[in-house]
Amino acid sequence: MTLQIGIIGTGWFSKVHADILTRMEGVRVASVCGTTLEKAEAMASVYDAAGYDNLEHMLDGEKLDAVYICVPPMSHGFIESELIKRGIPFLVEKPLSTGMDVPLRILEQVQQSSLLTSVGYHFRYQGAAQVMRQAMQEQKVGMALGRWMGGMPGVSWWRRQDGSGGQFVEQTTHIVDLLRFCAGEVTEVYAVAAQRSMHEKHEHVTVDDVANVTLKLESGAIASIANTCLLPDGEGGAGLQFYTDAGVWDWTPDRLLLPSAASHPMAGLEVSAGQNPYERENEAFIHALRTGDRSRILSDYADACRTQAITVAAQESVDSGLPVKIKA
């Protein structure tokens, strides 16, 4: 049986997923829903799919096995609720929203229905990240340093606090999630942030363009994650380093460098990123759809809510000037 997949959103991530899905045997992109019919039909025509500008019309008009949700942070809530109501599994791109109200409401509905979900924290599926995760289970982590440094995306919603939730919620969430994945849960955050230049260069910018967040982990380790979106295009980069008594484990999206003193078969060597993590993420979700086996899904909705809670708490700390404890 060919699985019929619907996609909500017509941006870059929608096309990344659609391209991967069309290469998979027994999977068809059946429909695309966009903010306008023109956008939806333009993308749908590439995949020989149907285009819609209304979610309910798409769900009424197509018999879908699953839906991919690739929309801006402020657009979540109704989409997920409608899919849960109809019992349609979904893969949703991060972040889950701009705050916690929507994710907590959706989480309750997901748990009541036991619906199959997956969330797009794709770095978890990377070979190098999984090597690092395994290594950190065998190390006593002292501290971690993370970063997401770059320029400001050109889309208007990203530059508004009520549109994206800010850089830490919308982008740096990937580093927060990888920290959790490798080193365990966060119990408290303290954050500072500021608007330094981007609000002077562009209109309607309400997000901060620099921030630094200190995190306490359940294990006793500490971490610091910084981000900025004021750099010129092409400068900066993302990464996460773990400091241990065996040395520094240095991860970037391209590779992992292992310390030479580590008791590991690849000590002192570089581990490449490995297979495209988006492909592995999609394979895990499609496998679960076909078989009911969810074990390959590395971030479901409940798990992603814990990452969301940390990033939202960081913004709360910025606003209050006080540390914020993460609810267990």
N, C-alpha and C positions, 0 to 999 in steps of 0.2 A: 504494500500500500504506500502510495506517495503522500508524504506529509505536506499539508497545505499551511503555509506560513504567511501571516500578515505583518506588515511593518508600519509603524506609526512614526512619522518624521521623514523628512526628505534631505537632511543634512549629510555631512561627511560620514558620520558613524553609521547611519542607515545604509549607506552604499557599501561600506566596509562589510557589514554583516550580510547584506544581500548578495554581494559578490561571492562570499564564502559559501553561503547556502546554495547558490546555484551550481557550485562545483561539487556538491555532495549528492551522492546517489540516493534516489528516492525522496528528494526534498524539492519543493517548488515554492518560490515566492509568488503567492497567489494575488496579493493585493497590497496597495500602498495608500496610506491616509496622510494627507498633508494639510497645511493651514489654508491652502487654496487648491482648487481642482486642477488648475494649470500646473502647479508644482507637482502634485500627486501623479497626474497623468504623464508628465514629462519623465519622472523617475520610473513609473510603472511600465512605460513603453520599452524601456531597456530590458526588462525582465519578462516581457509578455504577460504582464499582470494587469489587474483592474485598478483604476485610480479613484479615490474618494476624498471628499473634503469634510466628511462627517463620520465620526467613529461608529455611531449606532447604525448608520446606513451600511457601513462596511461589514459590521458584525452580523447584521440581518441578511446582507446579500451574499455572504461567503460562508462556507462551512470550514472554519479554520481550526487547525490542531494546536496552534500556538501563535502568539503575537510578540514581536519585538518592539519595545518602547524606547525610542531614541528622540526625546524631546528636551527642551531646556528645563532647568530646575523648577522654575515657577509654574510649569505646566502639568505637574504631577497631581494625582489625587483622583479626579473623576475617571481617568483612563483605567487605572488599576482597579478601582471599585467596580467598574462596568465589566471588566474581564473576570474578576472574581465572581461577580453575580452570575455570569454565564458559564463559569467553570472552565475558562480558557487559560491554560498555563502561559506564563510570560517570562521573557528575559528583558530586564530593564537596565538601561545604562545609568551609571552613577552621575551625579549624586541623586539621592532619592527625593530630594526637595531642597528648598532653601533653609528649612528649619526642621523641627521634630514633630510638629502637630500632624502633618500629613503622613509621614512614615509610621508613626505609632498607631494611627487609625487604620492604615492599610495593613500593618503587621497583625493587628487583632483579627482582621477579616481573613488574612492568609492563614493564620493559625487555626481559626475556626473551620476553615474549608479544607485544610491540608493540601492546598493547591501547590503544584510544582512551580517553583520560581528559580530564577538565577539573576545575579546582578553583575554588571560588567567591570569587575575589578580584575582586569585581564592579566596584570603582572603576576598574580598568583599562579597562573598556568605556565609561566616561563620556566624553562629548565634551570636557568641560573638562580632564580628566586627560590625554587624548590630545593636546590642544593644548599642555599643559605639557610632556609628554614630548618632543614634537617641538622645542619651544623650547629645552629643556635640551640637546638634541643640538648646538645651535648656540651655546650659552653655555658659558663657563667658570664652573662652579659653585664658589663659595668655601665656602659652608656651607649647611646646611639645619637648620631647626627644626621639629619635629613635635610633635603633642600628641593625646592621647585622654583627655578629662576628663569625668567623669560620676559617676553613682551606682552602687551595687552591685546587680547583678541579683538578683532574688528567689529564683531556683532554687538548691536546696541544693548541687548538684554544682559550680556556678560558684564557690562560696565555699571549696571545698576545693582545696588545691594539687594533690592527686592526681586531682581531678575535671576541673579546667579547665586546669591548668598555670600558672594565674595570669593577671592582666590583660594583661600584655605578650604572652603566648602566645595568649590567647583573643580579645582585642579589638584591641590596639594592633598586632597583626600586619598589619592593613590599612594602617597608616601605614608600617610597615617595607617592606611589599610595594610600596607606591606610590613610596617612596624608591628602591628597586631599579629599578622600572619606568622611572623618569624619569632617574636619575642613575648607574645602574650598580651593580656588586657591592660588597658590604661585606667588608672583610678582617679587622676586629678590633672587639671591643666591650668596653666597661667599664661596669658597671652598679652602682647602689646602690638599695636599696629598704627599705621599713620598714612595719611595722604601726603605725598611729597612732591609729585610733579605731574602725574597724568591728568588730574582734574584741571590743571592749568593749560594742558595741551589739547584736550578734547572736551566737547560739550557733554553734559549730563552724566559725568562720572561721579558715582557715589561710593564706589568700593575703595578700600585702602589699597595702596600699591606697594607697601612693604609691611612685613609682619614677622614676628618671631614667637614661637610657642614652646614653652617648657612643659614636659609631660612626666608624670610619675607612673611607673608600671607596677602592677601587682607583684611582680617578682622582686621589687626593690630597686631595679635599674631605673635610670633616668634617661630622658631623651630631650633633644632640642631640634625643632624643625622650623626652618626659615623659608619664606617665599617672597618673591617680588615679581611684579609685572611691569616694571618701568624700563627694562633694558631694551636696547635696539634689537630689531629682528635678527635672529641667528645667534645671539649671545645667550650665555647662561647654561642651563642644563638641570637635570634632575638626578638625585642619587640618595643613597642611604648607606651609612657606615656603622658597623657594630664594633665597639672597642672591647676586647677581651684580653685575658692574660696570655693568650696565644698570639695576639696581634690584632690587626685591623682587617675586618672583612668588608670589602669596598664594592658596593653594588651600584651600577648604573643601568639604565634600560638596555644597554648593549652588551654588558658582560658583568661577571663577578670576579674580583681579584681575591685570592685566598692568601692569608699570611704564611710566610715560609715556615714559621714555628708551629703551625697547626698540626695536630695529629689526624691528618686527613690524607687520603690517597693522592689528592691533587694539591697538596700544600705548596704554596709558592707559585702556583700556576693560575692561568686565566680560564674561566669557564664561560663559553659563549652563551648568548641569550637562548639559543636553541630554536626549536620549531616555533612558528608564528603563534603567539599566545592567543590571538583572536580565533585562530582555527581550532585550537584545543578547547577553548571556552565554548565554541559553537558545537564541537563534537560531543562534549560532555552533556550539553543541554539536549541535543537531538537524541543521544543515546538514552537519556532519561525519559524522553517523550516516548520512545519506541518500547523500552523495556520496563520502565518503572524504577530502574536502578538509579538513585540520586547520588551515589557515592562519588562520582567523578565531578560533581558540581562543587566547586571550592568556595563559592560565596552565594548563599541563598538570601532571601529577603531579611530573615531574622538576623543573620550574621552581619549583613550590610548595615542594618540599623545601629549596630554597636559602633561601627566606624563613623556613621553619620552623627551619632551622639557626641563623639569626641570633637569633630570639626565644628559642630554647632556650639558646644561648650566653650571652644576657643573664642568664638565670636562673642558669646556672653561675657567671657572674661575681659575681652577688649572693651566692651561697653561698660562694664561695672568697675574695672580696674582691680578686681579681686580674683583669687583662685576659684575654680569651679570643680567640685567633685563629680565624678561620673557615677551615675546610679548603676548598681550591679544588674 
